[in-house]
Amino acid sequence: MKKLIYSIAFLGLAFNAYAQKIKFDKTKSKTEFIDYVMSQMTLDDKVGQMVQYTYDGGDVTGSAIDKNYIKYTKQGMMGSVFNATTTDITRKLQKIAVEETRLGIPLIFGYDVVHGYETIFPIPLGEAASWDLKAIEKSARVAATETAAGGVHWTFAPMVDIGYDPRWGRVSEGAGEDTFLGSKIAVARVNGFQGKSLYDLNTVLACTKHFAGYALAQAGRDYGSVEISDRYLRDYILPPFKATVDAGAGSFMTSFNEIGGVPATASKYLYDQILRKE
């Protein structure tokens, strides 16, 4: 549902030119606008906004590739697109979404901009070794400017997992073993990606990942099982996530592990109790 909320929010943020699709008093608040749009949506519309496909022709990673994505766009059955990274592609799909669907809700285009888009910077672990927060924030700012120019709204970064096991292959995406430093770097990246305002055309939505405990998989086996005490989770793993919330990070990504036998994606404790309520 959070992806749905951000998709609708983008309608008011970046695509005001298409507001004629949904008649609404622009003097109302963002919350009133979202409530109004959702009141016009069927259940199928809402489910469709939470569906993401990978663009056929882009990088092959993440969600499933389906060659019917244009049909799904016209039917309102897709809310976001992964790996569509050039303006000729994004403009074509966006035009369909806002002009050929009943509600005209724009698509969100997402991409893994982990350490640069056109300009490539050191891997996040290498940047973290510098302890230079200003340089790290600046690299994210450059990446955001280039990413936005490519028609992408949403980056799946920063990765703020605190990892200790070098056997886990994704340590390169994080800031290392230290919770304090990791929290500071996480904030720097969010500030770099999102800038002063997401209304600005050279900013992208940050996505803090992976919530939570992903780096602690047994024997470093990616997507594996995690056994962790609540105290350890709260003292060492969660602080960087909380830091990005305080910095205004616009979205979170679920982790792919299970904790205590419960998949993180289905964890009421992680997502309802900690993330939403705390």
N, C-alpha and C positions, 0 to 999 in steps of 0.2 A: 504493500500500500504506500510505503514511503516513496517508491519510484513514481507511483501515480501522482502523488502530491507534487513532486518536483517537476513532472512533465507538465502538469497544469500550470504550475508557477511560471514555467518558462514561457507559457503563452502570454502571461502578463509582463514578463521581464524583457525578453529579446524579440518578441514578434508582435508588438503592438499594432503593426501595420495590418495585421490580419484580424483585428478585433471585430470587424464587421460580421464575421462568421457567427459570433455569439454576441447578441445584443445585451449590453450591460453598461450601467452607469460607471464611468471611469473614476468618478470621485469616491467611490466606495473603497474600502480597505481590501488588501490582498486576501485576507481570510474570507471576507464576504464574496469576493470574486470566485475563489476556489469553491466555496459552498454553492454558489450559483451554478458554476459549471458542473459540479458533481450532481446537482439536482436534475440536470438535463441528461444525465448519462444512464443508460441501461446497465444491467449487470454485465452483459457481454462487452459493452464499452469499457467498463472498469477493468475487467479481466484482460482485455486487449491492451490496455495501457501498461500492464505489468509484464507484457511479453517482450523479450529481447531476442533478436536473431543476429548472427554474424553476417555481414555483407559478403555476398558471393563475388570474390575477386580481390578481397582484402587479405590481411594476415589471417592465417588459420590458427585460431586459439579461442578458448572460451566457449561461448554458447554455440548451439547447433547452427550449421549453415543450411539454409533452405532457399531454393531457387524461386520460391513463390513469394518472396518478400514484397514485391510490388503489389501483388494481389492482396496480400495481407494489409499493406498500408492503405489501399483503397477501401478495404473493408473495416478499417479501424481496429485491426487485430494485432497491431504491433505498436508499442509505445516508445521503444528505443532501438538503436542499431549499433552494433559493435563493429569496429574495424572499417568503417567507411570514412576515409580520411582525406578526400580531396573535394574541393568546392564544386566541381562538376557533378560528382556523385551526390553530395549532400543537398545541393540545390535542387537536383532532379527529384529526389525523394521528398524533400520538404515541400516542394510545390504541389506534389500529389497530396500530401497530408493536410495542407492548409486550404487547398482549393477543391479537392475532390472527395472530401469526407464530410459527413453530416455536421460534426462539431468543429472541424478545422483545428484540432489540437496538434501543434507541431511535434515532430519527433525529437528525441534527444539523441545526439550522436556521441558515443563514448569510445575511448581508446586508451590503451596502456601507455601513457607517457610517463615512464619511470625515471629516466635520466636524460631527457631531451626529446625534441620532436624532429626538427631539421638540424639544429645545432646540438651535438652530442656532448654531454658532460660526463665526468667520471661516474661510475656506478655509485648508488647511494651509500654503500659501505665505505667506499673510498672518500666520498665527500665528507662523511661523518668523521673520518680520521683526521680531517683538517681542523675540526672544532670551530670552523669559521661560519657562524650562523648567518652573517650578512651575505657571504658569498653563496651559501646554500639557498637562501631566500631569493637571491638574484638569479640563480640558475633556474629556479622554479618559475620566476617571473618571465624570463626569456622563453622558457618552454611554453608557458601559458599563452604568451603573445603569438608565438608561431602556431600553436595548436588551434587557437581560436581563428586565426587567419586561414587555417585549413578546413574550416567548417565544423570543427569538433567542439562540443560544449562541456565535456565531462571527462576528466582523467581519473583512472583507477589508481590513484596515489594520493597521499603517501602511504607506504607500508610501514607500520609502526610496531610490528611484532618484535619483541625482545627475544633474541635467539642465542642459545649457548652451544648448540651442537653443530659443529662444522659439517657433519654428515648430511644435515638438512640443506638441500641444494639451493634454497631461496634466501640464504643469509645475505646474499649480495644486494638484495632489494631493501634491506633494513639499515638501521643505524648502529647495530652491534648489540653488545651485552648490557649496556648501562641504561637503567631506567630513566635516570635524571637527564642524561644527554639525549637519549632517544626522545624524551618528551619535548625538549627544547627544539630539536631538529624537526620534529613533527609539526610544531607550531610554525616554524620558519617556512616549511614547505606549503602548508595551508595558506599562509599569508602571501606567499609568492604566487601560488596558483589563482587564488580568488581575489587578490588585490584589495583595493579599498571598497569595491562594490561589484557585485555580479551583474549590475546593469551595464557596466563598462564592457565594450566590445572586445577588449583584449584580455579578458579573464575567462577562466574555466572553473567549473564546479569540481571541488576536491572530493575524494572518496577515501576515507580512512579504512585501512584493511590490516589484518583480517580478524574480525571480532568473533571469538577471542581464543588465545592459546595455541594458535596454529603452529608456531615455531617449536612447540614442545612435544611434537609427535615422537613416540617411542622409537629409539634407534635412528632418528632422523628420517623416518619413512614418511614421505609427503602424503597428506590426506589421512594419516594414521590416527591411532587412538592416543588420547592425552589423559593422564591421571594427575590431578593437581588439587591442592588444598585451596579452600576459599581465601585463606589469609595470603597465600602466595599469589593467587590470582589478583587479589586487590592491591597488594603491596608492590608487585614487580611487573605485572602484565598489563593491568588496566590503566595506570597513570598516563601513558602516552595517548590513549584513546580519549580519556577525560580532557587532556590538554587540548586536543583538536576540537572537541565539542565547545570548550570555552573560547577557542579561537574562531568559531563559527563555521567549521567544516560542514558542507552541505549534505553529505551522505556517508553511509557506512557500507562496507561489504562484509558479508558473513564469512566466517572461516570454514574450512572444508573438513575439519577434524570432528571427532566426537569427544566429549568430555564426560567421563564417568559413564560411558556407554550410551550417552544421548547425543545425537548429531547436533552440532552447534546451530545449524539452520532450523532445528525444531526445538531449540532450548527456550522455554518460557522464562527460565531464570535469567539467561543472558539478555534476551531481547525485550522482554516485558518488564521484569523487575529491575535489572541494572540499567539497560540503555534508555528505556522510556521513562521509568519512574524515578530512577536515581540520577 
